[in-house]
Amino acid sequence: MTRVVLHIGTLKTGTTSFQRWFSDNESAITSLTGFRWFRGDFPDAREIAAACIDEDRQTPAMALGFFPTRPGAEWDTWRRGVLDNVRSQITASQQPLYVSCEALCLLRTPTEIARLAGLFDPATTKIVLTLRNPRGFLDSWKQHLEHDFFRRSNDPTSFAYVRDDSWLVDYATLEAAYRDVFVDMEVIDYDAAMARDGSIIPALAATFTDRPIDELP
């Protein structure tokens, strides 16, 4: 079975920088570490989260209209294509695969995690979770929402709910939801990594290789 490292965010923890680094240097990284990079419809593979989230919930990309409207035949066809792409990339090679989709941190319910486990075998998948100080995350997420023209929501179930009691910073529930299904999980302290390295890339690189960071591109 192909080994997979599945990086699920969280949001606003330097994920885009890491994705760009790995994607831009894929050939060299694969040669040095053996890991392939997952190629999705978007650089952040946001479609995977959309394909797994419950019908009464949505990701920011869904709200912005990046995907077909649910429910409907177009959505069903699109979703099947997403699932087929994930499965085909996993089975295309015995070389391990690195998948990074920070929107997966929005999945919390047993049905959502079960859909994800239907794509990524828990027996061969390692989850990587990066956690940021709640205050720092909420401040950064507020700015992100404003940049994408989202209004802050009073609905405590919305991804745009950014009060101090936001479910987005209920990290214990997030971690428990994944640990219930995926036994292998590594949690990274974003603030400590940034203080130590000035970048999240060394900490995330260490989740799939023992090579010193100065040997990597």
N, C-alpha and C positions, 0 to 999 in steps of 0.2 A: 504493500500500500504506500502511496505517495505521502510523504510527510508535508504538513502545511503549518506555517506560522501565520496566524490571523490576527492582525493588528486592528483593534476596534476603537482606537482613539483613546481618550475622549477628545471632544471638540476643543479647539483653541489650545492645543498642546504641541504646536510645531509640526503637525502631521504633514502639511503641504510641503514644507521644506524637506522632510524626509522622503516623501513620495517623489519629489522632483529629483533629489539626489540619487535615489535608487534607479528610477526610470532612465535618467540621463546617462547613468554609468552602468547600465544593466550588463553589458557584455563583460566588462572588467570585473564587476562584482560576482557574476556567475562563475567566471573563470577562477576567481580566488576562493570562493566560498561554496560553490556548487548550487546555490539558490537561484531559482528563476524568479522573475517578477510577473505578477498577474496583470494581464492587459484587459481592462474593462472598457466599457463605453465612455467612461470619464476617467481622468487621471486618479481620482479618489474612489473609483469603483462605487459611486453612490447608488448605483442601480441595485446593488445587492441588498442594501438596507430596505429600499423601496419594495423589492420583491418579497421580503420576509415580514414586513411590519403588518400588524393587524389591520383589518378593513376599516375600523373606526378611528385609525390614527394615521398620521402622515409625517414625512420628513420635510425639512425646508425645501429640498429640491422638488418634491412632489407639489408643495404649495406654490412654487414658482412655475410650475407647468413644464418641467423637463421631461415628464413621462406621460403616456396616454392616461386619460381619465378612467377611474374605476367607477363602477364595474363596466364591463363591455368586452366585445370580441377583440377589439384592438389591444386593450390591456392584457387580456389573456394570452394573445399571440406574443406580445412584447415580453411578458413575464416568462413564458416558456423559453424564449430566446436567451434571456438573462441566465436562467438556470442551466440551459444547455451549454452556454459558454463557460460557466464555472466548471461544470463537470468535465467538459472537453479539455480544459487547461489542466485540471488536476490529473487526468488520465493520460495526457499527451506524453508524459515522461516520468521516469522514476526519480528524476532529480527533484529535490524539495522545492516547494513553491511558497513565496511570500506574498500575502494578500493584505492590503492596507485600505480600510474603509472606515473612517471615523464616525460616519453616520450610524454604524452598528451599535454605538454606545447608546442610541435611543431605543434599542430593543430591550424590553424588560419582562414581558409576559411569558409564561410557559409555552404558549403556542408560537410566539415569535422565535424563541430560542430553539424550539423543536424544528421549525422550518429551516433555520440556519444549520442545525445539526444534520438535517437531511442532505445538505450540500457538503458540509465539512465534517467528516467522520470524527467524533470526539476522541476515538481511540488513537488517532494519528494527527490530531490538530492541537497546537499550542496557542492559547489566547494571550495576547499582549495588551495590557491595559495601562494607560498613562493617566495619572490623576494629578490635578492641579489644585492649589489652594482655592477653596470655594469663592472667596471674595475676589481673587484675581480672575478666576474663570468668569464669574458673572459680569464683572466690569468689561472684560474683553468681549463676551458674548453680546452684551448690550450694544457695543459699538458695531459688531458684525451685523446684527439685526438691522440697525439703522442704515448701514452701508447697503444692505440688500432691500431696503425700503419696507421692512416688516414693522408693524406696530407692536409694541409690547402688549401682551395679552393678560387679561385677568382670569383666564381659564387655567386652573392649576394643573391641567393635563397637557397644556400646549407647550411646544418647544420654544415659544416666545414668552413664556412665563418666567420672569427673571427676578422675582422677589427673593428675599433671603431664604425662604423655605422652599425654593424651587426644587422640583423632583430631579432636575438635572444634576444637582450636587448631592443627591442621596446616593453617595458612592457605595455605601454598604449594601443597599438593595441591588445596585447594578452588579457589583462583584458577586453577590450571592446568586443572582439569576444565572450568571454564566457558570459559576462553580458547580451548580446543581447538575449541569450537563457535561461541561468540559472540565476534566480533572486537572489538566495541565494548564496553569495560568501563571504569568509573570506580571507583577505590578511595578510600574516605574513611577517614582516621585519626580514629577516635572520640575518643580521648583528647585529640588536638590540637584537634578541633572543640569539645569541651566546655571546654577551657582557654581557648579564644578567645572563644566565644559563650555558654557556660553552657547550651547546648542543642544538640541535633543537628539541629534543624529548619532553621536557616539553611544548613548544609552540604548537607542533602538537597534543600532548595528550589533550591539552585544547580545541581542536577543536571538540572533541567528548565526553568529560566528565568534570564534575565539581570537581571531586575528586582531592585532593591535590596530587602532584606528589610523595610525600613520601609514599602514600598509595598504589601506583601502583608498579608492579614488576620492 
